[in-house]
């Protein structure tokens, strides 16, 4: 069973990677000059608080023991207490997570809706004016910072035309759709530029491939060729690309959330930084890493499911 | 470019004809012009800026664009055009300083692990996997959070994360080059590892890295201005595009030009680097 073996091998590779991720996050706060306990508890902490934190983190123990403590705490879901929110870091993150996931998923859907059809139009009209126009527009899109796209949408569609709210979040599914449309669109305009460029190249590659030329020569109708061969292969490359750009997408949501005041993980990260809330920064950094690696894993599995060649290599 | 008849010896003609080819491509030419102008602005902003970028005039606050102030004035009455032009110094500096150390470290590490492989390469593989598991911006922001906001810390943070991408590219390219006869010939002839890596493999493997560098400079400006906008990069009153856009944000409905104009500078510069990158890819990649 090659498929199962592949999955197991893939999962095994995640263990050392994740250990390193934990080490990086652990060292992040240990890199701080001065007493980590003071940094974690904040300036207003009492001596008793400091002692409690030193004890909990094992700051009087050797570094390896400290890491072991951090590691076991995290595995038990204990990310410490947030100075800013005055509750457990885990609780705050779980509270904010759905908004960010919704925003990211919405952005992915929108960017597929934008990039998919346009990539087909561009690839099928290669070298002619529709191709040139589409590529030029997306090239400009790629040069725009996400916060700038967000501000433009915010100014014209929300503040000026009043079609959308200028920020915040809604209740229920439709409320979220309404409130998160502009933030998602902001991210989508950026990611669709990346997707469009690669999808166009992928479609052209398939169109030029021998098996498609063979199908043509056999006299198969165009619709069947596009549906059976081109779409399937284009789907594989799109999923791979989407998976690989999940980091970009998360970076984008972080910026968008601050522009539109969306109460998600990204804005929380920024609030945590300005409040020097190190436990929260650590927890959020870890959460982002977990989200990305879940997506990486799903991408790999999906890819091996769609493309048998992947399982053999 | 008219004196092709007086062209130097044959060796350079191949390269020269490719240069001609690139210069004839409108994209590359446009990119080179934009970046050329940007460098001029960055090196001597005082010559191009009509006013002192920090001159405060409370009698001329938030004025709309006019002949006197083509980009308008900001909330302190400073001339926006002059501030956008002076920001070229910092933002172009970002393109260089946020990438050049990552490039140097990445190329060296990538070449070494690609050449020696073994345990170092295995560890390298895990480190790469771990670092790309973090969203780029999140890790950079986390490092900035520890070091504190500011330009220098921002460069350090971007380098700490960014070298991985160069190293990964360089490693793959060195491994590909190792398969060529000239590399085996070097080993058979008993050349030192250092000579083979740095004199033979590196020059041949560097092309994709240079092309990526151009894209990365564009990304560095996007990232740097994003951090400036978020308040983690350049700090006001420093004129930096991200900072300028953030300053204009509060007046976006009444004084939209404050945020709009610096953004156009970002887009133009990013476009310039991308176009040069595309042109270089055509120029440097051997055809056939």
HADDOCK unambig.tbl for C-alpha pairs under 7 A between the chains (distance, minus, plus):
assign (segid A and resid 16 and name CA) (segid B and resid 126 and name CA) 6.80 0.50 0.50
assign (segid A and resid 17 and name CA) (segid B and resid 126 and name CA) 5.55 0.50 0.50
assign (segid A and resid 17 and name CA) (segid B and resid 129 and name CA) 6.06 0.50 0.50
assign (segid A and resid 17 and name CA) (segid B and resid 130 and name CA) 5.03 0.50 0.50
assign (segid A and resid 18 and name CA) (segid B and resid 130 and name CA) 6.71 0.50 0.50
assign (segid A and resid 20 and name CA) (segid B and resid 127 and name CA) 7.00 0.50 0.50
assign (segid A and resid 20 and name CA) (segid B and resid 130 and name CA) 5.95 0.50 0.50
assign (segid A and resid 21 and name CA) (segid B and resid 130 and name CA) 5.32 0.50 0.50
assign (segid A and resid 29 and name CA) (segid B and resid 146 and name CA) 6.87 0.50 0.50
assign (segid A and resid 32 and name CA) (segid B and resid 146 and name CA) 5.95 0.50 0.50
assign (segid A and resid 140 and name CA) (segid B and resid 267 and name CA) 6.93 0.50 0.50
assign (segid A and resid 140 and name CA) (segid B and resid 271 and name CA) 6.61 0.50 0.50
assign (segid A and resid 143 and name CA) (segid B and resid 267 and name CA) 4.97 0.50 0.50
assign (segid A and resid 143 and name CA) (segid B and resid 270 and name CA) 5.04 0.50 0.50
assign (segid A and resid 143 and name CA) (segid B and resid 271 and name CA) 5.71 0.50 0.50
assign (segid A and resid 144 and name CA) (segid B and resid 267 and name CA) 5.30 0.50 0.50
assign (segid A and resid 145 and name CA) (segid B and resid 222 and name CA) 5.41 0.50 0.50
assign (segid A and resid 145 and name CA) (segid B and resid 226 and name CA) 6.89 0.50 0.50
assign (segid A and resid 147 and name CA) (segid B and resid 226 and name CA) 6.92 0.50 0.50
assign (segid A and resid 148 and name CA) (segid B and resid 263 and name CA) 6.55 0.50 0.50
assign (segid A and resid 155 and name CA) (segid B and resid 252 and name CA) 6.81 0.50 0.50
assign (segid A and resid 155 and name CA) (segid B and resid 253 and name CA) 6.64 0.50 0.50
assign (segid A and resid 247 and name CA) (segid B and resid 134 and name CA) 6.72 0.50 0.50
assign (segid A and resid 247 and name CA) (segid B and resid 135 and name CA) 4.00 0.50 0.50
assign (segid A and resid 247 and name CA) (segid B and resid 136 and name CA) 6.47 0.50 0.50
assign (segid A and resid 248 and name CA) (segid B and resid 135 and name CA) 6.38 0.50 0.50
assign (segid A and resid 250 and name CA) (segid B and resid 135 and name CA) 6.25 0.50 0.50
assign (segid A and resid 251 and name CA) (segid B and resid 135 and name CA) 5.95 0.50 0.50
assign (segid A and resid 251 and name CA) (segid B and resid 136 and name CA) 6.82 0.50 0.50
assign (segid A and resid 251 and name CA) (segid B and resid 137 and name CA) 5.25 0.50 0.50
assign (segid A and resid 251 and name CA) (segid B and resid 138 and name CA) 6.42 0.50 0.50
assign (segid A and resid 273 and name CA) (segid B and resid 145 and name CA) 5.60 0.50 0.50
assign (segid A and resid 281 and name CA) (segid B and resid 142 and name CA) 6.92 0.50 0.50
assign (segid A and resid 285 and name CA) (segid B and resid 138 and name CA) 6.68 0.50 0.50
assign (segid A and resid 288 and name CA) (segid B and resid 134 and name CA) 6.47 0.50 0.50
assign (segid A and resid 288 and name CA) (segid B and resid 135 and name CA) 6.99 0.50 0.50
assign (segid A and resid 289 and name CA) (segid B and resid 133 and name CA) 5.32 0.50 0.50
assign (segid A and resid 289 and name CA) (segid B and resid 134 and name CA) 4.74 0.50 0.50
assign (segid A and resid 292 and name CA) (segid B and resid 133 and name CA) 5.88 0.50 0.50
assign (segid A and resid 292 and name CA) (segid B and resid 134 and name CA) 6.90 0.50 0.50
assign (segid A and resid 293 and name CA) (segid B and resid 133 and name CA) 5.90 0.50 0.50
